[in-house]
Amino acid sequence: PLEVLRHLLSQRGGPRQEGSFMEHRVATVAFCDLQSFHCYCQTLAPQEILLVLTQFFDLVCEAVSSNFGTVDKYIGDCVMALWNCPQPIADHEDCALVAVLQMRAGLAQLREVVSPLTPTVMDFTAGLHSGPVMAGSLGSKVRLAYTCIGAGVNTAARLQPLNSE
């Protein structure tokens, strides 16, 4: 995202070619996972699976970006999103919670698109946590990516599956 690029370019002479640059932050991290995705994969054609994923990602990404968050990455059918990284946000916890609630509210419209394709009811779970992280560019000499790591990220990741029925 553009805000990540701007942040990295402003850091001590720009992104480092030789390796990682990370900084301590308190951030809010969310993992939003599409439930029963394996059912879609077993019953839908590839182009229909693509439609389901695209619609879900659009819903999540719109809610994240409209609430000052950054989509960090897609992990299969899961989205990892960050608040207070890279740009500081005073009320990042509230922004993240509002984003997840907007995703939940938008789910009804998404179900209308998906329901003709499969009897599986579309739903998602989210793990949301605020805590200390290391944020910045991480990777190797040949590929760097902006992300967050640390206990705060792990806690959000572990909370997400606990919200399954």
N, C-alpha and C positions, 0 to 999 in steps of 0.2 A: 504493500500500500504506500501511497505517496507520503503519508505522515511518517512512516517508518524510514523511508529513504531520506527525507529531510532531517529527521533526528540523527540518523547515522552520519550524514554528511556534516552535521554541526559538531560532532564529537571529535575533539582533539585531532583535527586534521583529516577527518573523514574515516571511512571504513578501512580497517587494517587488512592488508593483503596477506600478512604472514600468519594470521590466526584470529582468535576470538578476542572480543572486548565485551566485558560484562560489568554491570553496575548493580549495587544493592538497591532494591526498591521494595515498597509494600504495594502489592498489586491485588486486584481481584481477577480471578481466573474462572472461566466457565468451560465445562465440557458438555456439549449438547449432542445427544446420540439418538438416532432414529431407531425406534423399537421395532423388533420383528423384521429387520432388514433381510435376514436369511430367508424368510418366507417369500419376500418379493423376488429374491434371486432364484428361488426354486419354481416360481409360478409365472413370472412375467418374462416377456421377450426383452432382450438387451436394450432396445430403444425405449421400452416402457420403464425399465429400471433407471435409465438415464433421466427420463422425465421426472420420476419420483425423487431422485437425488437432487436434480436441478431445482425443483420446486422447494424442497426442504432447505437446501443451501441458500436459496434466495430469501426465504422467510427468515432464517437465522441471521444471515449477513445484513439484511436490512435492519433488523432489530438491533444488532450489535452496533452498526455504524451510526444509526440515528440516535444512539445513546452514548456516543463518544468512545466506543470501544474499537478494538482492532481485531480482525480475524487473523489468528496466528497461523493456523494450518487446518487442513482436512486430514482426518485419520480414518480412512474408509468412509463410513457413513456418519462419522462424528466430526464436530467442529470444535476446535479449541479457540477461545476468544480471551482477550486481555483488556483490562481497564487500568489506567494509570501507567501504561506502558505503550508506546514510548512517551507520549505526551502526559504531563501531570494533570490529574483531574482531582479536585478537592473532594468531591462526593462520589468517588468511583464505585463504592459499594452500592449506593443507591442506583446509580446508572446501570450497573450490571443487573440488579434485581429487576428494574423496570424493563430492561431488554428481555429477560427471560419471561416476564409476564406478558410482554407484547408477542413473543413467540407463541406462548400458550393461547393467547387471544386469536392469533392468525391461523391457528391450527384448524379451526372449523372450515375456513375457506379452502385450505389445502386438502382437507378430507374430501371435499366435493370434487376436486380434480382427480384424486386417486381412487375414490370408491368405485367408479365404473370399471377400473382395471383389476381389482382384487377384493375378495371379501375380508382381507386382513384390515382391521381398523388402524389407521395411521396414528401414531403417538410418538412422543419423544420423552427422554428423561434428561435432566440437567443436574450437574454437580457444580456448585458455586462456592467459592471460598476466597477470603481475603487474608493475606499473610505475606511474610517475607519471601522474596524471590531474588534471583539473579537474572537481570534482563539485559539483552544486547545481542550482538552478533556472535553466533556460535557455529563452529564447523571446522572444516579442514582448509588447507591451502587452496583447494580447488573449488570449494563451495561453502559459502557462509549463508546463514539464515538468521533473521531476527527472531528471538523466542525468549521465553522465560523458563527457568529451571529452579528446582528447590522444593522444600517441604510444602510451601503453599500450593504449588502446582500438583504435587502428588496427592495432597488432601482433596483438592477439587476433583481429580481423576478418580479417586476412590469413592467419593460421595455419589458420583453419577450413577453407577450400577445399583447402588442401594435404593434408588428411587424407582426401580422397576417393580411392577406388580408381582 
